Amino acid sequence: MTQIVVTLASNADENLLRRMIENMKGVVKTSLKHAEMQEADAEPTLLDSLHAIKNSIDPSVIDLSDSRTNYIMSK
């Protein structure tokens, strides 16, 4: 058996979505679980992901003699 976990927005109509899912072919059972999201459990934002990429780059391997690269890296 496979389970799919769906996180709903705070303004989502839980009952409507649950009825829709229950009526889909192949769905055996549905259940609701309310949980407060911890900050550590929250999905990383796009900005967090970009900062992680930026921090993973080793600046010593970047050729800053190219004016275009130098311009981009200064931003």
Secondary structure, 3 states (H helix, E strand, C coil): CCCCCCCCCCCCCHHHHHHHHHCCCCCCCCCCCCCCCCCCCCCCCHHHHHHHHHHHCCHHHCCCCCHHHHHHHCC
